[in-house]
Amino acid sequence: MPVSPDLAAANFAFPQSLQQGSQPNTIASAATITVTNILTFLTGTVQLATINPPVSGAHMLVLVFTNGAPGQFLTTGNLQVAYQPIQNRPIILFYDPASAKYWVMSVT
C-alpha cells in the first residue's frame, strides 16, 4: 500500500485513534469549506458547492449538518451530484482525484 505524502493523511484514515490528536470539528456551512479530519459537523443553511480536498489522493469524508434546514449540495463546484442533506444524518463522500469530484454515497 503506498504511503501518502500528505502530512494530514492520518486525519483521514479509518479507523482513527486518539494518538492522532484529531477530533471532529464544527464549522459554519459555506459555499466552499475546508475540513481538517474525516468527520466534520456543519452549522447553518448555506448551500455547499466546493470542498477543498484536504489530501491529494482518494479519500472519504463524513459530513453531519446540524441545522434543521441545511443548504443543498450544488454541482457548480467539485460535488458530482446535487443532494439535500438531512439534519443529523451523516453523509459519506468519496473523493476521486482523477475527476477531482466528491461522490455522495447513495442514501435512500
Residue frames as a rotation matrix with the C-alpha (Angstrom) as fourth column:
MET 1
0.586 0.810 0.000 0.00
0.810 -0.586 0.000 0.00
0.000 0.000 -1.000 0.00
PRO 2
-0.152 -0.689 0.708 1.53
0.609 -0.630 -0.482 3.34
0.778 0.358 0.516 -0.99
VAL 3
-0.223 -0.022 -0.975 2.25
0.901 -0.386 -0.197 5.93
-0.372 -0.922 0.106 1.66
SER 4
0.697 0.544 0.466 0.60
0.673 -0.721 -0.165 9.33
0.246 0.428 -0.869 1.26
PRO 5
-0.404 -0.881 0.244 2.94
0.740 -0.472 -0.480 12.32
0.538 -0.013 0.843 1.04
ASP 6
0.116 0.552 0.826 0.31
-0.105 -0.820 0.563 14.45
0.988 -0.152 -0.038 2.80
LEU 7
-0.851 -0.498 0.169 1.09
-0.174 -0.037 -0.984 15.31
0.496 -0.867 -0.055 6.42
ALA 8
-0.431 0.774 0.463 -2.64
-0.876 -0.235 -0.422 15.27
-0.218 -0.587 0.780 7.26
ALA 9
-0.373 0.306 -0.876 -3.26
-0.540 0.696 0.473 11.81
0.755 0.649 -0.094 5.75
ALA 10
-0.866 0.007 -0.499 -3.64
0.346 0.729 -0.590 10.14
0.360 -0.684 -0.634 9.17
ASN 11
-0.774 0.625 -0.104 -6.51
-0.344 -0.551 -0.760 12.51
-0.532 -0.553 0.641 9.99
PHE 12
0.009 0.785 -0.620 -8.46
-0.998 -0.032 -0.056 10.86
-0.064 0.619 0.783 7.16
ALA 13
-0.791 -0.331 -0.514 -7.55
-0.363 0.931 -0.040 7.25
0.492 0.155 -0.857 7.91
PHE 14
0.318 0.888 0.331 -10.14
-0.911 0.190 0.366 4.80
0.262 -0.418 0.870 9.08
PRO 15
0.685 0.646 -0.338 -10.18
0.640 -0.312 0.702 3.79
0.348 -0.697 -0.627 11.84
GLN 16
0.128 -0.603 0.787 -8.70
-0.245 -0.788 -0.564 6.65
0.961 -0.121 -0.248 13.80
SER 17
0.209 -0.092 -0.974 -7.26
0.879 0.455 0.146 6.65
0.429 -0.886 0.176 17.29
LEU 18
0.951 0.135 -0.277 -6.62
0.272 -0.791 0.548 9.23
-0.145 -0.597 -0.789 19.99
GLN 19
0.099 -0.994 -0.037 -2.92
0.696 0.043 0.717 9.05
-0.711 -0.097 0.696 19.04
GLN 20
-0.203 -0.143 0.969 -3.68
0.926 -0.350 0.142 11.22
0.318 0.926 0.204 16.00
GLY 21
-0.668 -0.078 -0.740 -4.94
0.519 -0.761 -0.388 14.07
-0.533 -0.644 0.549 18.15
SER 22
-0.931 0.366 0.014 -7.57
-0.211 -0.568 0.796 14.87
0.299 0.738 0.606 15.57
GLN 23
-0.629 0.777 -0.035 -11.09
0.379 0.267 -0.886 15.36
-0.679 -0.571 -0.462 16.91
PRO 24
-0.094 0.676 0.731 -14.24
0.972 -0.096 0.214 16.02
0.214 0.731 -0.648 14.88
ASN 25
-0.875 -0.210 -0.437 -14.67
0.317 -0.930 -0.188 19.74
-0.366 -0.303 0.880 14.40
THR 26
0.239 0.968 0.075 -17.62
0.844 -0.169 -0.508 22.04
-0.480 0.184 -0.858 13.77
ILE 27
-0.876 -0.465 -0.125 -17.55
0.328 -0.766 0.552 24.68
-0.353 0.443 0.824 11.04
ALA 28
-0.078 0.849 -0.522 -20.13
-0.288 -0.521 -0.803 27.02
-0.954 0.088 0.285 9.54
SER 29
0.207 0.209 0.956 -21.66
0.804 0.520 -0.288 25.94
-0.558 0.828 -0.060 6.27
ALA 30
0.017 -0.279 -0.960 -20.42
-0.387 -0.887 0.251 27.97
-0.922 0.367 -0.123 3.30
ALA 31
0.814 0.243 -0.527 -20.20
-0.568 0.146 -0.810 27.73
-0.120 0.959 0.257 -0.48
THR 32
0.283 -0.799 -0.531 -16.63
-0.174 0.501 -0.848 26.45
0.943 0.332 0.003 0.00
ILE 33
0.887 -0.009 0.461 -15.44
-0.459 0.083 0.885 24.58
-0.046 -0.997 0.069 3.07
THR 34
-0.079 -0.930 -0.359 -12.11
-0.555 0.340 -0.759 23.23
0.828 0.139 -0.543 4.29
VAL 35
0.920 0.390 0.030 -12.18
-0.264 0.562 0.784 20.19
0.288 -0.730 0.620 6.53
THR 36
0.058 -0.953 0.296 -9.34
-0.953 -0.141 -0.267 19.01
0.297 -0.267 -0.917 8.77
ASN 37
-0.791 -0.313 0.526 -10.34
-0.458 0.873 -0.169 15.42
-0.406 -0.375 -0.833 9.51
ILE 38
-0.939 0.345 -0.014 -12.65
0.248 0.702 0.668 12.64
0.240 0.623 -0.744 8.40
LEU 39
-0.070 0.957 -0.280 -15.69
0.977 0.123 0.176 13.77
0.203 -0.261 -0.944 10.47
THR 40
-0.976 -0.194 0.102 -16.97
0.182 -0.977 -0.116 17.35
0.122 -0.095 0.988 10.33
PHE 41
-0.081 0.957 -0.278 -20.15
0.910 -0.043 -0.413 18.90
-0.407 -0.286 -0.867 11.73
LEU 42
-0.827 -0.136 0.545 -21.61
0.422 -0.791 0.443 21.83
0.371 0.596 0.712 9.76
THR 43
-0.305 0.726 -0.616 -23.91
0.602 -0.354 -0.716 24.53
-0.738 -0.589 -0.329 11.12
GLY 44
-0.503 0.134 -0.854 -26.05
-0.393 -0.915 0.087 26.96
-0.770 0.379 0.514 9.15
THR 45
0.375 0.819 0.434 -28.06
0.211 0.381 -0.900 26.87
-0.903 0.429 -0.030 5.94
VAL 46
0.139 -0.389 -0.910 -25.64
-0.813 -0.570 0.119 27.99
-0.566 0.723 -0.396 3.21
GLN 47
0.973 0.229 0.001 -25.54
-0.175 0.748 -0.640 25.75
-0.148 0.623 0.768 0.12
LEU 48
0.186 -0.944 0.271 -22.32
-0.229 0.227 0.947 23.79
-0.956 -0.238 -0.174 -0.35
ALA 49
0.906 0.087 -0.415 -20.59
-0.419 0.043 -0.907 23.74
-0.061 0.995 0.076 -3.76
THR 50
0.368 -0.874 -0.318 -16.91
-0.261 0.231 -0.937 23.03
0.893 0.428 -0.143 -3.07
ILE 51
0.960 -0.268 0.081 -14.89
0.006 0.309 0.951 21.07
-0.280 -0.913 0.299 -0.54
ASN 52
0.375 -0.907 -0.192 -11.18
-0.886 -0.291 -0.361 21.84
0.271 0.306 -0.913 -0.56
PRO 53
0.745 -0.103 -0.659 -9.55
0.092 0.994 -0.051 18.39
0.661 -0.023 0.750 -0.74
PRO 54
0.827 -0.394 0.400 -7.52
-0.537 -0.343 0.771 18.02
-0.167 -0.853 -0.495 2.47
VAL 55
-0.047 -0.839 0.542 -5.20
-0.139 0.543 0.828 15.36
-0.989 -0.036 -0.142 0.98
SER 56
-0.404 -0.235 -0.884 -4.10
-0.816 -0.345 0.464 14.70
-0.414 0.909 -0.052 -2.58
GLY 57
-0.970 -0.043 -0.239 -5.29
-0.160 0.854 0.494 11.14
0.183 0.518 -0.836 -3.07
ALA 58
-0.131 0.951 -0.279 -8.59
-0.051 0.275 0.960 9.32
0.990 0.140 0.013 -2.92
HIS 59
-0.988 -0.144 -0.058 -10.23
0.052 0.044 -0.998 9.70
0.146 -0.989 -0.036 0.48
MET 60
-0.129 0.974 -0.188 -13.51
0.710 0.223 0.668 9.65
0.692 -0.048 -0.720 2.35
LEU 61
-0.916 -0.032 0.399 -15.23
-0.223 -0.787 -0.575 12.40
0.332 -0.616 0.714 4.34
VAL 62
-0.278 0.875 -0.397 -18.24
0.908 0.374 0.189 12.31
0.313 -0.308 -0.898 6.64
LEU 63
-0.867 0.103 0.488 -20.33
-0.153 -0.986 -0.064 15.48
0.475 -0.131 0.870 6.98
VAL 64
-0.324 0.802 -0.501 -23.11
0.943 0.319 -0.100 15.96
0.080 -0.505 -0.860 9.53
PHE 65
-0.589 0.232 0.774 -25.36
0.047 -0.947 0.319 19.00
0.807 0.224 0.547 9.14
THR 66
-0.794 0.191 -0.578 -26.73
0.608 0.201 -0.768 20.16
-0.030 -0.961 -0.276 12.50
ASN 67
-0.806 0.527 -0.267 -29.23
-0.488 -0.849 -0.202 22.77
-0.334 -0.033 0.942 11.25
GLY 68
-0.213 0.838 0.502 -32.88
0.124 0.533 -0.837 21.82
-0.969 -0.116 -0.217 10.74
ALA 69
0.872 0.484 0.072 -32.82
0.155 -0.133 -0.979 23.25
-0.464 0.865 -0.191 7.20
PRO 70
-0.080 -0.996 -0.049 -29.33
0.198 -0.064 0.978 22.64
-0.977 0.068 0.202 5.77
GLY 71
0.214 0.073 -0.974 -28.45
-0.801 -0.558 -0.218 24.01
-0.559 0.827 -0.062 2.34
GLN 72
0.931 0.219 0.293 -28.42
-0.004 0.806 -0.591 21.72
-0.366 0.549 0.751 -0.67
PHE 73
-0.144 -0.959 0.245 -25.27
0.338 0.185 0.923 20.43
-0.930 0.216 0.297 -2.39
LEU 74
0.689 0.283 -0.667 -24.64
-0.457 -0.545 -0.703 22.30
-0.563 0.789 -0.246 -5.64
THR 75
0.579 -0.471 0.665 -22.85
0.668 0.742 -0.056 20.90
-0.467 0.477 0.744 -8.70
THR 76
0.957 -0.199 0.210 -21.16
-0.028 -0.785 -0.618 24.20
0.288 0.586 -0.757 -9.58
GLY 77
0.337 -0.875 0.348 -18.02
-0.925 -0.240 0.294 23.19
-0.173 -0.421 -0.890 -7.66
ASN 78
-0.564 -0.665 -0.490 -16.47
-0.728 0.680 -0.085 19.80
0.390 0.309 -0.868 -7.05
LEU 79
-0.434 0.528 0.730 -19.57
-0.380 0.627 -0.680 17.89
-0.817 -0.573 -0.072 -5.90
GLN 80
-0.990 -0.070 0.120 -20.67
0.067 0.515 0.854 15.35
-0.122 0.854 -0.506 -8.50
VAL 81
-0.400 0.914 0.062 -24.40
0.630 0.225 0.743 15.36
0.666 0.337 -0.666 -7.72
ALA 82
-0.405 0.416 0.814 -26.93
-0.612 -0.785 0.097 17.67
0.680 -0.459 0.572 -6.11
TYR 83
-0.350 0.280 -0.894 -28.15
0.604 0.797 0.013 16.37
0.716 -0.535 -0.448 -2.76
GLN 84
0.213 0.483 0.849 -30.35
-0.462 -0.716 0.523 17.68
0.861 -0.504 0.071 0.03
PRO 85
-0.781 -0.543 -0.309 -28.75
0.027 0.465 -0.885 16.91
0.624 -0.699 -0.349 3.42
ILE 86
0.459 0.875 -0.151 -30.96
0.141 0.095 0.985 15.96
0.877 -0.474 -0.080 6.34
GLN 87
0.275 -0.329 0.904 -30.29
-0.830 -0.556 0.050 17.25
0.486 -0.763 -0.425 9.84
ASN 88
0.071 -0.398 0.915 -28.08
-0.896 0.378 0.234 14.97
-0.439 -0.836 -0.330 11.96
ARG 89
0.895 0.131 0.427 -27.80
0.053 0.919 -0.391 12.28
-0.444 0.373 0.815 9.24
PRO 90
-0.030 -0.994 -0.102 -24.16
-0.160 -0.096 0.982 11.56
-0.987 0.046 -0.156 8.35
ILE 91
0.946 0.205 -0.250 -23.31
-0.258 0.014 -0.966 11.96
-0.194 0.979 0.066 4.67
ILE 92
0.198 -0.898 0.393 -20.37
0.277 0.436 0.856 9.99
-0.940 -0.061 0.336 3.33
LEU 93
0.880 -0.016 -0.474 -18.46
-0.429 -0.456 -0.780 11.45
-0.203 0.890 -0.408 0.40
PHE 94
0.404 -0.769 0.496 -15.70
0.603 0.632 0.487 9.81
-0.687 0.102 0.719 -1.63
TYR 95
0.489 -0.327 -0.809 -13.10
-0.545 -0.838 0.009 11.91
-0.681 0.437 -0.588 -3.46
ASP 96
0.645 -0.285 0.709 -11.91
0.663 0.670 -0.334 10.78
-0.380 0.685 0.621 -6.88
PRO 97
0.044 -0.699 -0.714 -8.66
0.044 -0.712 0.701 12.59
-0.998 -0.062 0.000 -7.73
ALA 98
-0.665 -0.281 0.692 -8.96
0.650 0.239 0.721 11.62
-0.368 0.930 0.024 -11.42
SER 99
-0.009 0.751 0.661 -12.19
0.837 -0.355 0.416 13.60
0.547 0.557 -0.625 -11.85
ALA 100
-0.920 -0.368 0.135 -11.45
0.202 -0.739 -0.643 15.99
0.336 -0.564 0.754 -8.95
LYS 101
-0.154 0.947 0.282 -15.00
-0.558 -0.319 0.766 15.40
0.816 -0.039 0.577 -7.71
TYR 102
-0.852 0.076 0.519 -16.65
-0.444 0.420 -0.791 14.25
-0.278 -0.904 -0.324 -4.48
TRP 103
-0.484 0.693 -0.535 -19.22
-0.191 0.513 0.837 11.50
0.854 0.507 -0.116 -4.94
VAL 104
-0.280 0.501 0.819 -22.08
-0.960 -0.170 -0.225 11.26
0.026 -0.848 0.529 -2.42
MET 105
-0.996 0.006 0.091 -22.81
-0.008 0.990 -0.144 7.80
-0.091 -0.144 -0.985 -1.07
SER 106
-0.487 0.870 -0.078 -26.28
-0.087 0.040 0.995 6.72
0.869 0.492 0.056 -2.13
VAL 107
-0.950 0.294 0.102 -28.88
-0.112 -0.016 -0.994 7.38
-0.291 -0.956 0.048 0.56
THR 108
-0.595 0.800 -0.075 -32.44
0.152 0.203 0.967 6.06
0.790 0.564 -0.242 0.35
